[in-house]
Amino acid sequence: MTRHWNETCLLVLGGEIKDAGLFQLRLKEADTVIAADSGARHLLRLDFIPEQVFGDMDSLTGDETMRLERGGCRLTVSPVEKNDTDGSFVIKEALSRGYGRIRIWGALGDWPDHSYANIMLLQLALEPEYGEAYGPGAEGLPEVVIEDRGVKIFLPRRGQWIYGKIGEYVSLFALTSEVTGFVQEGLKYQPAGGRFISGFPLGVSNELTADKARLDWDEGVLLCMQADREIAT
């Protein structure tokens, strides 16, 4: 199996994209671009043809599908009624190829259920079935980040430094029932007892006190939402 640990895969879903300029920059930086169904429409508006599109294709018109096919895009069609979301298909594809950096755009929007589902899909990177794609030599987990204007949502790794600017919001949530032994450097608040629990979102709207912060803990899965308070709205 060919691993792509040093490459970036850009995944485009069908939600809202607020920062068109940053999105186009990410397109230029990406080694591979894959879309989920209506996410391809974001790309077609820029006359960009992705490598592959996953989904039941019910959100694309016949003309849009024809443009994709003529441009050399592979269409992987799934049943309308299925157990996976289109977002799940594209994230699993990127993980199975072993990309070290996976950026996700169009994951957020007006539908809170879709936004929540896409955020929860970040946990796919923890599944042992993708171990073969990354191998024992890979340095930890791949970077899988939901991104848009002023916002980054990701699962931090233990001991990871995150970068931003003073005053930027950093919200931390337990995805497991609890996260224990949490310590940090560079944030305004430290949770009592170094503990987050899923039923009490104590970690919302913490703040950077420096241009970087280090996060570490003993047990559990932590979700990080990083937002520039000036431009995220």
N, C-alpha and C positions, 0 to 999 in steps of 0.2 A: 504494500500500500504506500502510495506517495503522500508524504506529509507536507503541509504548507505552513510550518510553524512561523516562518519569517515573513509571511504574506498577509495581506488584509483582504477580507471578504466583506463587501457592503451588501446588506440585506435591506430591501425596500418593501415595506408593507403598505396597506391601503389607507392608513390614518392620515392625520394632518401633518404637513411639513411647514413649519413657520419660517425657518431661516433658509431661504432659497440659495443665498450666496454660499453659506457654509456647506449646504448639501451638494452644490456643484463642485466645491473644493474636495469634498470627500469622494465624489465620483472620480475625480482626476487621480486621487491618491490610491484608490482601490486597485488591487490586482484582479479581482473578480467581482462582478455585480450579479446578484440573483434577486428576483422579485417574487412576491406572493400575490398572484391574481391581480386585483385592482392597483396594487403597488406599481405595476408596469406602466400605468397611466402617468404617474409622476415622471417616469423616464421618457415616455413617448413625447411628452410636452417639451422636453429638451432635445428631441431627436436623438435620444440615446437608446441603443438596443442592448438589453442585458444578455448575459450568457444563457440564462435559463429562467423560466417562469413556472412556478408551481401553483396549482389550484384547480377548481372546477371550471374556471373561465367564464362563470356566469356574470361577472362584473365587467367584462370587456366586450366591446362591440365587435362585429365581424370585421370591420375595417381595421380596428386596432390589432386584432389577432393576426390578420393578414400582414400588417406592417411588421409585426414581430417575426413571423415566419420568413418573410422576404429578407429581413435583416440578418437571418441566420440564428435566431433565438430558438432554443429547444423548449418546447412546451410539454410539461409533464402534467397530464390531466388526471385529476382525482374525482371520485364520485361526489355528487352534491351532498349526500348523506354519508358522513364519515366520522371516525372517532378522533381525528386530529384536526386542528385548525390549520389554515394555510400558513400562518406564522410558524407553527410547529414544524411543518414540512421543511421550510427554508432553513430554520435554525439547525434542525437535525442534519440537513444536507451539508451545511457549512462545518458543523462539528465532525461529521463522518469523514470529511476531507482533511481535517487536521489543521485548519487555519488558526494561527496564533492570535490574530486580531479580527474580531467580528464586530462590525458596527451596524446598528439597526436604526433605520429611519422609518417614519410613518407608523410608529408603534402606538402613538398617543393620539387622542382626538376627543370628539364629542360623546362617544359611546364609552361610558365608564367600565362596562363589563369587558369590552374588547381591550381597553387600555390595561386593566387589571390582569387579564389573561396573558397579554404580551409580556408584562413585567414578570409574572410568575414563570414564564417560559425561560427566563434567564437560568433557572435551576437545572435546565437540561444539561448545562456544561458540567454538572456534578455527577451525571450518570456514568456508572462504570463501563457501560457498553462502548463508550467512546475512547476508552483507554488505549485500544489498539491504534487508533488514529493519531494519538499524541505520543505514545510510547514512553518508556522509562526515562529517556533523555530530556524530555520536555520540562521546562522550568515552571512547574506548577500548572495551574489552570490557564486556559486561553482567556484573553481579555474579550469579554462579551459585553458591549455597552449599548444601551438605548440612548440616542442622542438627538437633540434639536437645539433651538436657540436658547442658550444659557442653561441647558439642562443635561445632566448625565445621570443615568441610572444603571447600576451594576452591582455584582456581588464582589466585594473586596476580598482579597486574599489575606491571610493572617500575616501580620508584619508589613503590610503594604503601606507605602507613602502615597497620599493623594495630593494633587496640586491644584491651586486656585489662587484666590486673593483674599486679603483680610476682610472679614465681614461676610464672606460668602456662606450661604446656608449649606450645612451638611446634615441631612436627616438619616438616622440609622434605625433599622427595624429588624426584629428577630423573625426570621422565617420558620425556624424551628420553635418549639414551645418556649425555649429560653436560650439565651447566649450568655455564657458565664466567663469570668476571668478577664473581662474587657478592660484594657488600658489604652490610653491615647496620649499623644503629644501633639499640640498645635490646635486643639479645640477648646472652646470656652467652658464646656461642661463635661464633667465625668459622672456617669450614673452611679448611684449609691450601690456599694458592694460589687461594682463592675459587672452589673447584670441587667440584661434586657429581657423582657418577657413579651410574647406575642400579643397577649390580651391587653397590654397597657403601653401605648406608643410613646414612651418617655423620651425617646431619642429624636423627636421631631424638632426641626429648626435649631440644631446646634450651629455654632459659627466657627469659622476659621479665625484664629488669632495670629496666624502667620501665613506665609504663602504656600505652606504645605503642612500636612498632618500625617502622623503615623497611627495606624489602627492595628491592634492585636488583641487576641482573646484565646481562650482555651478550648471551649466546646460550643457547637451550634453553627447555624448559618445566618449570616448577616447580610442585609440589603442596604445599599447606600444610595441616596438620592442627593446629588450635588447640584445646587442651583445658584446662579448669579442673581441676586435679588433685584438688580437694576434692569436686566434684560430678559428674564425668564417668562414674564407675563405676556 
